[in-house]
Every structure is written in structure tokens, then in C-alpha cells.
Amino acid sequence: MRTRTEGARSVVGGLVSGLAAGPVLAAVAALLVGPSVAVGQTGARDLQGVWDFRSVVPFERPDALAGKETLTPEEGAAFAQEQVDALNVDLRRDENGRVPLSGGYNNFWYDRGSSLGEERRTSLVVDPPDGKVPARTDAARARGAERGARLGRDAFGPEDRGAFERCILGFNSGPPMTPSAYNNNMQLFQTDDHVVILNEMVHDSRIVPLDGSAHLPNDVRQWMGDSRGRWDGDTLVVETRNFSDKTNFRGSGPEMRLVERFTRADSDTLIYEYTVSDPGSFAQPWSFRTAMRKSDGNVYEYACHEGNYGMQNLLVAARGAEPQ
């Protein structure tokens, strides 16, 4: 559910409290309470602001649009409306005209957007050229089957539920970021030697050093991996590795190498691209592209499990169903 808590102070407080003490904390804290212009960053290298990445472009290209990377303005408008209608849960009525409650929310709570964007692409996956995520390896399929079996039975404990359900990770915040049902907002802060990527979903923040420091040792694994950034001209390149074996993206494994690229196209557009490389999980590397739009709105705290007894009730019910 889209739970937004009023007050930008909660965002700043949550971000700062989650940072390690020391120079990084001081730098980011000063940035948040001070001027919004990053030190030494102007023009195309100034990526700061709130960016909205809502989109109804399908992640993978539909079979009906095979071989067609983009649409004409007329085709794009018609296809976007088809997507909006198909995703509108209020239009899914039974024979008695009632909206089913299996999804939990009516359409009011969703914020998927209504546009294909200026490029009018038929998929967010841009490579391979067919707009499809490459085939998964046998190892990736085995991991997926094991994960599906755990999620398909009564949970022995919270760890048997998914990371999204447990509010450990946001389902669109990544890394990498992907348009989804709601909270498609990201705020980017920067200094000369660090970038902070703050996602509204689950209010996660990634602190990305730009100082050329090495990645963490290979045996140190994190839910969101370990990110390091650099400039390639006016494009911010962020490489993330050291993912945990408890996280996955579209079937990826802990050895996934993610390279994200942020490019300021104009004052209101931030091009976001990434490439997933994981030979142990996919037949080949694959890439994604979308255009984020500048937003005048605020990013609010997403209090995912605050006051939510769903997990407790699920586990209590599972224990009650077990043979005595």
C-alpha cells in the first residue's frame, strides 16, 4: 500500500541515521541541510533532484510487437491506454459487477503512470534487440524453483517469505531501479566525492563513493550489493557487485555485476540505463533503458511494516494449521 508519512524531516532523519559516522556522514548531512547545488558540479553533471520513473512501457516486449522497437505517436497513445486499462484493477469485475479483492487495493493506490515517454519504446529491455531477458541457466532455474517452493508453502519463519514481503527491499528500488506499481520516485544528492541515491520505496539510500576506492572484499555480501561510481564524461557510471545470495533480480545470483548509467539529457530528463552481467544466471548480458522525469514533489517515508500485523498473523495461522 502506498503509505506516505507527511514531513520531509523523516526522510532526512532516516537517511542521516542510516549513515556510518565519519566524513561521509558529515558530508551528506551538510549537503541535506545546506544549498542544493553540489560542490563543483554544474550543468550536465548536476544530477540532483527528485526523479520520477513511472512508466507503462512493458519490461519485456510483448510477442504481439515482436520486431518493433518503437511505436508511432498514434500507436503509442493507443498502446499506452491499453496498458493503463489492463492494469486498472477496478475494471476487473466479476459476473455480478463486483471488483475482486484478491489484490488488496483498488486502483486509487496505484501510481504506474500513463505514458510510454517520448521514445515510445515497446520494452524497457533494449538489449538483446528482441526486448526479452535472456534465457536463465540451469542453476538460475533451480534457484527459482527452490524459492518458489518456499513461498508456496506455509512459512516456518519470516525468513521463508520474500525480501519484498518482509520490507527488507523495495520491489522497484533495486539496485537496479525499475518502474512498478507505486513509489516510483528517487532523489539524488551529490558532492565532489560521493553520490546518494535515496529511493522512496522502503526509503533505502545508497551511498556511492566517487573517490576510486576499491570494492569490498568478495566475502562481504550485502542486500543491495556494494556500489562504486565514476564519471564517464557527463555520465555517472555506478558499478555494483557483492550481492547477497538472499537477493535476486529477475533470476540473478550473488555474482551479478550491475553497471548503471545516469545521464542528464536536459533540465527535466535523466536517462537511466543499466546492464546486468551474470554468466551463472543468464545466457548473455542484457540492458535496460528508461527516462526519468524531474519532479517538483517531495520524497516521503515509506513505512512498509509500521503497524502491520500481516506477517505475525501469517505465522500464527501457519502454526495453528500444523498437526498437533
Helices and strands as residue ranges (DSSP letters): E 4-5, H 8-17, H 23-33, G 43-45, E 49-52, G 63-65, H 73-87, G 89-91, G 107-109, E 125-127, H 138-151, G 158-160, E 185-190, E 194-199, G 201-203, E 205-209, E 226-232, E 235-241, E 257-266, E 269-277, E 286-295, E 301-302, H 310-321
